[in-house]
Structures are given as structure tokens and as C-alpha cells.
């Protein structure tokens, strides 16, 4: 098993924000880029990701998590001139979804 300190260092080395939420939508991890990116920073830890979104986005997040629990691995949730954001499943050794994270990419083109 990888050392938690090493894992945090690896995730903190990413230049793009990474936010992990569990299957109850509770925010459990933010890398350094995410702490800087989100205006509420570290205070988001332990809060529901759903509380940070409007009703339409909440429904989308809940729907995607259900699709992930049925086998889907990743889905594009935002695609604009600033960036693309994907919601990606995190699975345990038994294949069960433990949660998900938001993954950022530069815009297409």
C-alpha cells in the first residue's frame, strides 16, 4: 500500500484542481490546486458537494454517480472555452465505487 503522505504529495503536484467526494457526496480531499481554485478552499472539506451546486447540477451529479455504480468510469460534465471537467469514478479493489473526483483538462482545440 502506498504511504498516505506520498499519495498526498503526488496529488498536490498536479497543477489542476482535484476534488474527491465519497458516495454520499461529502468532500473528503482537495489537492493544493483545488484549495486555491475554490473560493472556500479547505473549508469545503467535510461538506456536501451538492451544497455547492444548483438543482440542475445536483441532479446531474446524482445521475452520474448512479451510472458509475452501474459500471461507467467517467463522464464529461463541463466543456467550455476555459476547460473541460470530467467526473471520474474511484473504485476499491472489489470494483465498488468509493467516490468520484473532478478532473480538469484544457479546452478542446
C-alpha positions in Angstrom: 0.0 0.0 0.0 1.3 3.5 -0.8 2.1 5.8 2.0 -0.7 8.4 2.5 1.9 11.2 2.7 3.4 10.1 -0.6 0.0 9.9 -2.2 -0.9 13.4 -1.0 2.4 14.7 -2.3 1.7 13.1 -5.7 -1.8 14.6 -5.9 -0.6 18.0 -4.7 2.0 18.0 -7.5 -0.9 18.2 -10.1 -1.3 21.7 -11.5 -5.1 21.3 -11.9 -7.6 21.2 -9.1 -8.6 17.7 -7.9 -11.6 17.3 -5.5 -12.7 13.9 -4.2 -16.1 13.2 -2.9 -17.4 9.9 -1.4 -20.7 8.2 -2.4 -22.6 10.4 0.0 -21.2 13.4 -1.9 -19.1 14.5 1.1 -15.9 16.3 0.0 -13.1 14.2 1.5 -10.0 15.6 -0.3 -8.8 18.7 -2.1 -5.3 18.9 -3.6 -3.4 22.2 -3.2 -4.6 23.4 -6.6 -8.2 22.8 -5.6 -7.7 24.6 -2.3 -6.5 27.6 -4.3 -9.1 27.3 -7.1 -12.3 27.1 -5.0 -13.0 30.3 -3.1 -14.0 28.5 0.1 -10.8 26.5 0.0 -10.1 24.0 2.8 -13.4 24.8 4.5 -15.1 22.7 1.8 -13.7 19.5 3.4 -16.4 17.6 5.2 -19.2 19.5 3.3 -21.6 18.1 0.7 -20.5 18.8 -2.9 -24.2 19.0 -3.7 -24.5 22.2 -1.5 -22.0 23.8 -3.8 -24.2 23.4 -6.9 -27.6 24.4 -8.2 -30.5 22.0 -8.5 -29.8 21.1 -12.2 -26.1 20.3 -11.4 -27.1 18.4 -8.3 -29.4 16.1 -10.4 -26.6 15.7 -12.9 -24.1 14.7 -10.2 -26.5 12.2 -8.6 -27.3 10.7 -12.0 -23.7 10.3 -12.9 -22.8 8.6 -9.6 -25.7 6.1 -10.2 -24.2 5.4 -13.7 -20.8 4.9 -12.2 -22.2 2.5 -9.7 -23.7 0.6 -12.7 -20.2 0.5 -14.4 -19.5 3.8 -16.0 -16.0 5.1 -15.4 -16.0 8.8 -16.4 -18.3 11.4 -17.9 -17.7 14.9 -19.3 -19.7 17.4 -17.2 -18.4 20.8 -18.5 -16.9 21.7 -21.8 -16.2 25.4 -22.4 -13.5 27.8 -23.6 -11.9 27.7 -20.1 -11.7 24.0 -19.5 -13.3 20.6 -19.7 -14.3 18.9 -16.4 -14.9 15.2 -16.1 -16.4 13.3 -13.2 -14.4 10.1 -12.7 -15.2 7.0 -10.6 -12.8 5.8 -7.8 -13.2 2.1 -7.2 -11.9 -0.1 -4.4 -10.2 -3.5 -5.0 -13.6 -5.2 -5.2 -14.8 -2.8 -8.0 -17.3 -0.9 -5.8 -17.4 2.8 -6.2 -15.8 4.6 -3.3 -16.5 8.0 -4.6 -15.5 10.3 -7.5 -13.3 13.2 -8.4 -13.5 16.1 -10.8 -10.7 16.0 -13.4 -9.8 19.1 -15.4 -8.4 19.3 -18.9 -7.5 22.3 -21.1 -10.3 23.2 -23.7 -10.5 21.3 -27.0 -8.8 22.7 -30.0 
